[in-house]
């Protein structure tokens, strides 16, 4: 398996035909994502069977929702054991869109960070049709963390994030707080907090910085926490830490859900856009 780096200097573009991928290929892909937070695989014309076979090469593939949940019933791709979901506004045979069907951009986020005790660490998005002209952006919070000064790293090291859940990531619905900070509303997760400095299974350390999904830091007020959140938001969203993927049908992007934030840009053609989404764990052995 070969790859080269994108012009940003850190995003691997992998040359492989996923129809013939092996578990050794998946191990190599896992290592690249663990180091770089996101990888890109172009021109993958896969059948549903091909996609499902690839997903199951990874450890612990998991359904996003439980059977019986509205989105499980209406957004799962048929024949995928609940492991692949439709994303975008393209309607299925029942006239129902996929996940993330709104036109407005999403905020920077991890998928379901409040489930981080149990959720798989990777997601993949595979462009099926109508994706040209849409863009999804990714942040590398290994790189952004490592380029913080020592004093800021020392500040962050003991912090634990108190998270929000049931948030809408549709930026047109964000709440504007008194100080002008725009963020989603959601329910505070009272019984769980997450360290904001995280080291993965390969020993790669980076930041867990889903700043729009953090209510506060444990033991700190919302007001004091926001000073740190605003500092982090300004730092990590610098262009040098971003990769912007301009979709073409057939593309697959695999990203980390601890060190890698992402967002979909404003998309006027959302009604024609269809991607497939799966989630699973790293595979190292």
C-alpha positions in Angstrom: 0.0 0.0 0.0 1.4 3.4 -1.1 0.6 6.9 0.0 1.7 10.5 -0.4 1.1 13.5 1.7 -1.3 16.3 0.7 0.1 19.7 0.1 -0.7 20.7 3.7 2.2 18.3 4.7 0.3 16.0 7.0 -2.7 14.4 5.4 -2.0 10.9 3.8 -3.6 10.2 0.4 -3.6 6.4 0.1 -3.3 4.5 -3.2 -5.3 1.3 -2.8 -8.3 -0.5 -4.2 -10.5 -1.3 -1.2 -12.2 -4.1 -3.0 -9.1 -6.2 -2.4 -8.0 -4.7 0.9 -6.7 -7.1 3.5 -6.4 -7.0 7.3 -2.8 -6.0 6.9 -3.9 -3.0 4.8 -6.4 -2.1 7.5 -3.6 -2.2 10.1 -1.5 0.1 7.9 -4.5 2.5 7.5 -5.1 2.4 11.2 -1.5 3.4 11.9 -1.7 6.3 9.5 -4.9 7.6 11.0 -3.5 7.3 14.5 -0.5 9.4 13.5 -2.3 11.9 11.3 -6.0 11.9 12.4 -7.4 11.6 8.9 -6.6 9.7 5.7 -8.1 10.0 2.2 -8.7 7.2 -0.3 -9.8 8.3 -3.8 -11.8 6.7 -6.5 -13.5 3.8 -4.7 -16.3 2.3 -6.7 -17.7 -0.2 -4.2 -20.8 -2.3 -4.0 -22.6 -2.5 -0.7 -21.1 -5.9 -0.2 -17.6 -4.4 -0.9 -18.2 -1.6 1.7 -19.5 -4.0 4.3 -16.5 -6.4 3.8 -14.1 -3.5 4.3 -15.8 -2.2 7.4 -15.7 -5.7 8.9 -12.0 -5.9 8.5 -11.7 -3.4 11.3 -12.1 -4.2 15.0 -15.5 -3.7 16.6 -17.7 -2.2 13.8 -20.8 -0.8 15.5 -24.2 0.6 14.6 -24.7 4.3 15.3 -28.2 3.7 16.7 -30.1 0.8 18.3 -32.6 -1.1 16.3 -36.0 0.6 16.7 -34.5 4.1 16.8 -35.9 6.4 14.1 -32.6 6.9 12.4 -31.8 3.2 12.5 -35.1 2.5 10.8 -34.9 5.3 8.2 -31.2 5.9 7.6 -29.4 2.5 7.7 -28.3 1.3 4.3 -30.3 -2.0 3.6 -28.3 -5.1 3.8 -25.5 -3.8 6.0 -26.4 -5.2 9.4 -27.0 -1.7 10.7 -23.3 -0.9 10.2 -23.6 1.7 7.4 -25.8 4.8 7.4 -26.9 7.3 4.8 -25.6 10.9 5.2 -27.0 13.9 3.3 -30.3 15.1 2.0 -30.7 12.5 -0.8 -34.1 10.8 -0.3 -34.4 7.1 -0.1 -37.3 5.0 -1.5 -39.5 6.1 1.5 -38.8 9.8 0.9 -36.6 10.1 3.9 -33.2 12.0 3.9 -30.1 10.7 5.6 -28.2 12.1 8.6 -27.1 15.7 8.4 -29.5 16.9 5.7 -29.5 20.6 6.6 -28.0 23.2 4.2 -26.1 25.2 6.8 -22.6 24.2 7.8 -22.1 22.0 10.9 -20.0 23.2 13.7 -16.6 21.6 14.4 -17.4 18.4 16.3 -16.6 14.8 17.3 -19.4 12.3 16.7 -21.1 11.6 20.0 -18.2 12.5 22.3 -20.3 11.8 25.4 -20.2 8.1 24.4 -16.4 8.1 24.4 -16.1 5.3 27.0 -17.6 2.9 24.5 -17.8 4.4 21.1 -15.5 3.2 18.3 -12.6 5.6 17.6 -12.9 5.9 13.8 -15.5 6.9 11.3 -15.4 6.6 7.5 -17.4 8.6 5.0 -17.7 7.2 1.5 -19.1 9.5 -1.3 -21.8 7.7 -3.2 -23.4 10.3 -5.5 -24.1 14.0 -5.8 -21.2 15.0 -3.6 -19.3 17.2 -6.0 -19.2 20.8 -4.8 -19.5 19.9 -1.2 -16.6 20.1 1.3 -15.9 18.5 4.7 -13.0 19.9 6.8 -10.9 18.2 9.4 -8.7 19.4 12.2 -5.5 17.6 13.3 -5.3 18.0 17.1 -2.1 16.0 17.4 -0.3 18.7 15.4 -2.2 21.5 17.1 -1.5 20.2 20.6 2.2 19.5 19.9 2.7 23.1 18.8 1.2 24.6 22.0 3.7 26.3 24.3 4.8 24.4 27.5 2.7 26.6 29.8 -0.5 25.9 27.9 0.2 22.2 27.8 0.7 22.4 31.6 -2.6 24.2 31.9 -4.5 21.6 29.9 -2.9 18.4 31.3 -5.1 18.1 34.4 -8.3 19.3 32.8 -11.4 17.1 32.2 -14.2 18.2 29.9 -17.8 18.1 31.0 -19.7 17.4 27.7 -23.0 18.3 26.1 -25.2 15.7 24.4 -28.3 16.0 22.2 -26.8 19.0 20.4 -27.9 20.1 17.0 -24.8 20.7 14.9 -26.8 22.8 12.4 -25.0 26.1 12.8 -28.1 28.1 11.8 -29.7 26.9 15.0 -26.7 27.8 17.3 -27.4 29.9 20.4 -25.7 33.2 20.8 -24.6 33.8 24.4 -24.3 37.2 26.1 -20.6 37.5 25.1 -21.4 36.7 21.5 -20.1 33.1 21.7 -22.1 31.0 19.3 -22.6 27.3 20.2 -25.2 24.6 20.1 -27.6 24.0 23.0 -27.7 20.6 24.6 -28.0 18.6 27.8 -25.1 18.6 30.3 -23.6 15.1 30.9 -23.5 15.2 34.7 -21.8 11.9 35.5 -18.9 11.7 33.1 -15.9 13.8 32.1 -13.1 13.3 29.7 -9.4 14.3 29.9 -8.6 16.9 27.3 -5.1 15.5 26.7 -5.3 12.0 25.3 -2.7 9.4 24.3 -3.8 6.7 21.8 -2.8 3.1 21.5 0.2 3.9 19.4 1.5 6.4 22.0 0.5 9.4 20.0 -0.6 12.3 22.3 -2.9 15.1 21.2 -5.9 17.2 22.3 -9.5 16.1 22.8 -10.8 19.6 21.9 -14.5 19.4 20.7 -14.9 23.0 22.0 -18.5 23.4 20.9 -19.5 20.2 22.7 -17.8 21.1 26.0 -20.0 22.8 28.6 -17.1 23.4 31.1 -14.1 21.9 32.7 -14.5 19.8 35.8 -14.2 22.0 38.9 -14.4 25.3 36.8 -17.3 27.6 36.1 -18.7 27.9 32.6 -17.4 31.5 32.4 -13.8 30.5 33.4 -13.9 27.5 31.1 -15.0 29.6 28.1 -11.7 31.6 28.4 -9.8 28.3 27.7 -12.3 27.1 25.1 -12.0 30.3 23.1 -8.2 30.1 23.3 -8.3 26.5 22.0 -10.8 27.4 19.3 -8.7 30.2 18.0 -5.5 28.0 18.1 -6.8 24.7 16.6 -8.8 26.3 13.7 -5.7 27.8 12.2 -5.4 26.9 8.5 -2.2 24.9 9.1 -4.1 22.4 11.2 -7.0 22.0 8.7 -7.5 19.7 5.8 -10.4 20.6 3.5 -11.8 17.7 1.4 -13.6 18.7 -1.8 -15.6 15.6 -2.4 -15.8 13.6 -5.6 -18.0 10.5 -5.9 -16.0 7.5 -4.9 -13.9 9.2 -2.3 -13.5 7.7 1.2 -12.2 9.6 4.2 -11.4 7.9 7.5 -10.9 10.1 10.6 -10.2 9.8 14.3 -12.9 10.7 16.8 -10.5 11.7 19.6 -7.8 13.8 18.0 -9.6 14.8 14.8 -12.5 17.3 14.7 -14.5 17.7 11.5 -17.3 19.8 10.0 -19.3 19.9 6.7 -19.3 23.3 5.0 -22.5 25.1 3.9 -24.0 23.0 1.0 -26.6 24.3 -1.3 -26.8 20.9 -3.1 -27.4 18.9 0.1 -30.6 17.4 -1.4 -28.6 15.5 -4.0 -25.7 14.5 -1.7 -25.3 10.9 -0.5 -22.5 9.5 1.5 -22.2 6.3 3.5 -21.0 6.4 7.1 -19.5 3.6 9.2 -17.7 3.5 12.5 -15.2 1.0 14.0 -12.1 0.7 16.1 -8.4 0.9 15.2 -6.9 -2.4 14.1 -3.2 -2.8 15.1 -2.6 -6.6 15.4 
